[in-house]
Amino acid sequence: MVGLLIVTAFALFANDNAEFFKDVEVKREQGCTFTYVGKQYARQHVPHIAWGEHVYFSMEPCKENDDA
């Protein structure tokens, strides 16, 4: 019963965050990695792990951005 509950919770989490996971995969292919950036306001165009309105981990830098 506990196993079923865990599987259901994971499935709901994955479904709710599917767009985020797809974006992260695309960014990884571009050479991005999750990096600790300290307490900052979340930027919507950058994949991040937010706590409320603040972000502590952000997916950057990307290889293509290093050349700019």
VEXBA-443878 format. One record per residue (C-alpha): residue in one letter; x, y, z. Coordinates in steps of 0.1 Angstrom, whole numbers, plus 5000, padded with zeros to 4 digits. Example, Ala and Ser with C-alpha at 12.3 -4.5 7.8 and 13.67 -1.06 7.14 Angstrom:
# VEXBA-443878
A512349555078;S513749895071;
***
This chain:
# VEXBA-443878
M500050005000;V502850245009;G504650154976;L501450244956;L501250574974;I504850654966;V504450564929;T501250774927;A502951074943;F505951044919;A503551014889;L501651324899;F504851514905;A506351404871;N503051494853;D502851844869;N506451914861;A506751754826;E507352094808;F510152174832;F511751834827;K511651874789;D513152214791;V515952094814;E516751814790;V517052054761;K519252284782;R521551994792;E522051914755;Q523152274751;G525752224779;C523852384808;T524152254843;F522352334876;T524552574896;Y524052714931;V523553084925;G522553194960;K519253364969;Q517953554939;Y514653634923;A513453374899;R513853454862;Q511053284842;H513153224811;V515853024830;P515052674844;H515452694882;I514552534915;A512552804933;W511552844969;G508653084969;E509653374947;H513353314952;V515753074934;Y518852914948;F519752674920;S519652784883;M520452604851;E523352804836;P525752874820;C525152724786;K528052664761;E526352884735;N526153174759;D529853154767;D530753264732;A528553584734;
***
